[in-house]
Structure formats: C-alpha cells, structure tokens
C-alpha cells in the first residue's frame, strides 16, 4: 500500500483481511490523498484518505449529559440522589403499611 500521506506500508493477511498500521506525520498538509494497493498477483485497489488539520482539536460527539463518564462531574451526585429517592419511597411504603395495620383496614 502506498500514499503521499504516509509513504509505503506492507500489509499482512489477518482472518481474511489485509491489515497494517500507518502514522500520518503531524506536519502533513490537510487535504485528500490517494491510497493505492497493489497485490503480488497484479490486482489493484485505490481509495482516498482525507487528512484534517488537527492543530486545534475538534469538539467531541454529542452523546448526552455524560453523567456516567469518568472524572469530575455530577455522576456521583445523581447516584446519591437516586439512592435517597429510593430510601424515601421505601420509608413511605413502610409508614403506609404500618398505618393500615394500626387502623384495622
């Protein structure tokens, strides 16, 4: 496999696929680069690789509030709030069942 984006790379067969690893140099100009594959039997394939300017990281995907993500956040606060709500509901249920037993209904 060869491209102006990363040079020449040898691929290896792996479970019916050709695999390899490349590193795009940090100073590679953004743009589209053709990638060409030539097999030993003469078969060829090609595709385009798009190199982005990553000098300024892009924003992550919009996946929600992130309450279960690691690091600083409100995940533990949500857990404590949920446990508190469950305890209040259990206490209220016990109070109601005791009240019914005491009134004879």
N, C-alpha and C positions, 0 to 999 in steps of 0.2 A: 504494500500500500504506500502511496506517495502523495504528498501535497506540499504546496508552498507554505502552508500554515505550520507544518511540523516536520517536514523532511520525509525520509524513507523509514518505514517500520515493517518488520517481519511479523506476519500473523501466524498463529498456531491453531490447528483444529481442536475444538473442545465441545464434545457432545453434539456434533453435527453443525457447529457454528465456527466461524473463524474469529479468534479473539486476539486482541493486542491492546497496548496502552500507549498513549501519547501525552506529551505535555506541550501546550501552546506557550511559547515564550511570552513573558509579560510585556515586552515591547512590540509585539506583533500588532500591526495596524488593524483597526476594525474593518470588517468587510466580509465578502463571500469568497471562499477559496475552494476550488475544485479538489476533490479527493478521488484518486484513481486506483483501482485494484486490478492487478494482472496476475492471474494464476499461472502455475507452471505448465498447465495444459493449453494455454493460449486464451482461455476465457477472460473477459474483462468486465468490469462494472465501474460506475462512477456516480458520484453524488456531490452535493455542495455542503460545505461546512461554513457556518456563519460565526465569525469572531466578533464579540462585543467589546466595547470599551468599558472595562470593569474598574477603572481608576476610582470611580465613585460607586460603591455597592448599590445594587437595586433594592427596592423595598420587597420584603417577604410576601408570601401569598396571604390573602385574606382568609384565614381559617377559623375565625371566631374570636372569642374573648381571651383564649389562652389560659383559662383557669387551671388546666391540668398541666401546663408547661412548667418546666423546672425554673429555678431561680427565684428572684423576688417577685412577688405578685400576690393576688388575693386568693390563691388556691386553698391555703390552709384556713383562711377566714371563711370561705364557702363551706369547707368541711365542718368547721366548728358550728357554723350557723345551721347546717343540716342536722348535725347531732343534737343541737339544742332544740330544734323544732321537733325531732323525734322524741326526745325526752319529755317535752311539754305535752305532746299528744298522748304518750303513754301515761303520764301522770293524770291528765284529764280523763282518760279512759278508766283508770283505777278509781278516781274520785266518783265518777258516774256509777260504776258498778257497786261501790260501797254504799252510795246514796240509795240505789234501788234496793239493795239488800236490807237497809235500815228502814225503809218505808213499807216493806211487805208487798210491793207490787211485783 
